[in-house]
Amino acid sequence: MARATFLSFSPPCLSEQEIVAVSEVLRKDWLSSGPKTKEFEQTFCQVVGAKSALALNSCTAGLHLGMILHQVGPGCEVITSPLTFCATANVVEHVGGSVVLADINPDTLLIDESQIEKNLSNKTKVIVPVHYAGTPCNMPAINAVAATRGIAVVEDAAHCMPGKTTVAGEPVGSSDNLTLFSFYATKNITTGEGGMMTGPQALVDEARSFALHGMTRNAWGRFAKGGSWKYDVLQPGYKYNLTDMAAALGVVQLSRVNELFAQRMKIVGIYEEAFARNEYFVPLKQSAGVESSRHLYVIQLNLEKLTIGRDEFITQLSERNIGTSVHYTPVHQLTYYAKKYGWTPESFPNAYKVGQRMLSLPLSSAMSTDDACDVVAAVKDVCAKFTR
Ligand SMILES: Cc1ncc(COP(=O)(O)O)c(C=O)c1O
């Protein structure tokens, strides 16, 4: 029997603590970036072992700043994965650069290092590995390719909280690459909208100025007691700063990161056990030697065993009150990119094939074990009903 209420794909896991923390900010006299934002940045540095951190109003903003700091512009190429959110590619277009896609490894769904090498040119300025579903890419290999050619690496770590690479034994965010996290509403920890940049102090300091109009002094530094109204603008920057209300939410979410991850793993465990042996789909295999934040529970349908396609599978789950999502329609199949670069679906065959049969099941620390059992029952019911 279908569950009585709709289970959304990734509800946030908020407690009374978050509500109190945001209310405290609302009762004070400073709402924009200020002491809470600073606390969020400092705590984040401690959690991931980052050298420096800058809170932003989105991960997209940070990716854009990454392109600017590495001077990507017309005539420059940026290599990334076709299996990512459009933001990763859009920021390259924003600065006038060209997107170069390197196909994924169909087993890990991560960018394939050998494809990166094939796509290198003397115009390559930046490589943007995407830690898809929270699984770190092979960073030692990617960093080595980049270092020998003087290419920068900007890590899209939107899905990584907490994420660790055990290849190097280091948490994502602790490297010398600019690394961008997302705290969007569906992410493992959330501030509603928000992001964090980590990286070396000098680059992050430069980003800090770009993130606030290019001003030499932020608003808290101007308006707080002892602050000065004076500022200069060294370059025209953007308005990418985080509010103290969002940061207050982030500080509490960060303090709960291990508790939230443990609950997420409980849900993953239920799925793994229920779906270990079935002929209808393959869950994403975990890469050896790395630790994932398990942001998404992605399955790839075995369409040969089903009488329906992926889209109808999603509709059937929705009729059983189970929300799902798809991560992602590959970048090269999005109209703008297909037209601009002349890409066909087969231009990146691995991403295309996977993109047609994949969906993400509900996964959130707010889910109960009963919710997870409802998902299992609905998925099994759809498979049984539409078996070929
Ligand atoms: C892989 C990836 N990169 C970038 C982003 C952009 O993050 P934000 O919404 O915080 O700008 C997302 C968001 O969903 C994402 O999934």
The ligand as an ORCA input file, in Angstrom:
! r2SCAN-3c Opt
* xyz 0 1
  C      27.541     19.561     -8.522
  C      26.994     20.909     -8.170
  N      27.738     21.995     -8.406
  C      27.298     23.229     -8.095
  C      26.079     23.431     -7.521
  C      25.622     24.807     -7.199
  O      25.369     24.972     -5.840
  P      24.536     26.225     -5.302
  O      23.091     25.922     -5.499
  O      24.899     26.328     -3.849
  O      24.983     27.397     -6.066
  C      25.264     22.330     -7.245
  C      23.942     22.524     -6.629
  O      23.057     21.739     -6.675
  C      25.725     21.039     -7.571
  O      24.976     19.958     -7.319
*
